[in-house]
Amino acid sequence: AQTIHQWPVAEIKAVGSPLSLGCTIKGKSSPNLYWYWQATGGTLQQLFYSITVGQVESVVQLNLSASRPKDDQFILSTEKLLLSHSGFYLCAWSLGRTSAETLYFGSGTRLTVL
Amino acid sequence: GDSVTQTEGQVTVSESKSLIINCTYSATSIGYPNLFWYVRYPGEGLQLLLKVITAGQKGSSRGFEATYNKEATSFHLQKASVQESDSAVYYCALSATSSGQKLVFGQGTILKVYL
């Protein structure tokens, strides 16, 4: 069975501090990977996607970066957090290349920037 | 750009009553978009409830139904008789055929079902 694990579950960080969020998918080879973000009271927005190791496409500019160092791992990071980075971050995966594919989401990371 | 609108931020319904959660969309891409309902139950991750990729078709799952109405650009979620276990956050979403797997979500609707 496929599993998706996100870490950490929650973070409280200071403005200007670095951040690293992670996501691991087990049980699927070469998945497409995504990062989504939801600000408090806002909608879920796609931030990044990756169809293969080492390749990441940015969808929304939020002074964040993403990397895919291994086939089953997706990392979201920044060197300096802003207050506006607070929110809920979701990692997701899919298999196919069509727009009709189902996305499978992790449980998310709640980030609070103070 | 593409957008999805859910007009109700929260809906409160008595158990065994009927439910409609409204969803309308705007898609600027060529061709009809794919439409989805995702749900997040308390303590769980976001998961697919149902999807419809053909205009005019109906999707169903767990007693919920949604019909892809391309004339009205709507994809309302309905259930004839809700249960307390249906309490969750429901998100309508679309993906345009020309933009790969980028899901555009609505704001979400919190459904609270009371006994």
Interface residues (C-beta under 8 A of the other chain):
Chain A: I4 N32 Y34 Y36 G42 T43 L44 Q45 Q46 Y49 V59 L90 S94 R97 T98 S99 A100 E101 T102 L103 Y104 F105 G106 S107 G108
Chain B: P33 N34 F36 Y38 E44 G45 L46 Q47 L48 K51 I53 Y91 A93 S95 A96 T97 S98 S99 G100 Q101 K102 L103 F105 G106 Q107 G108
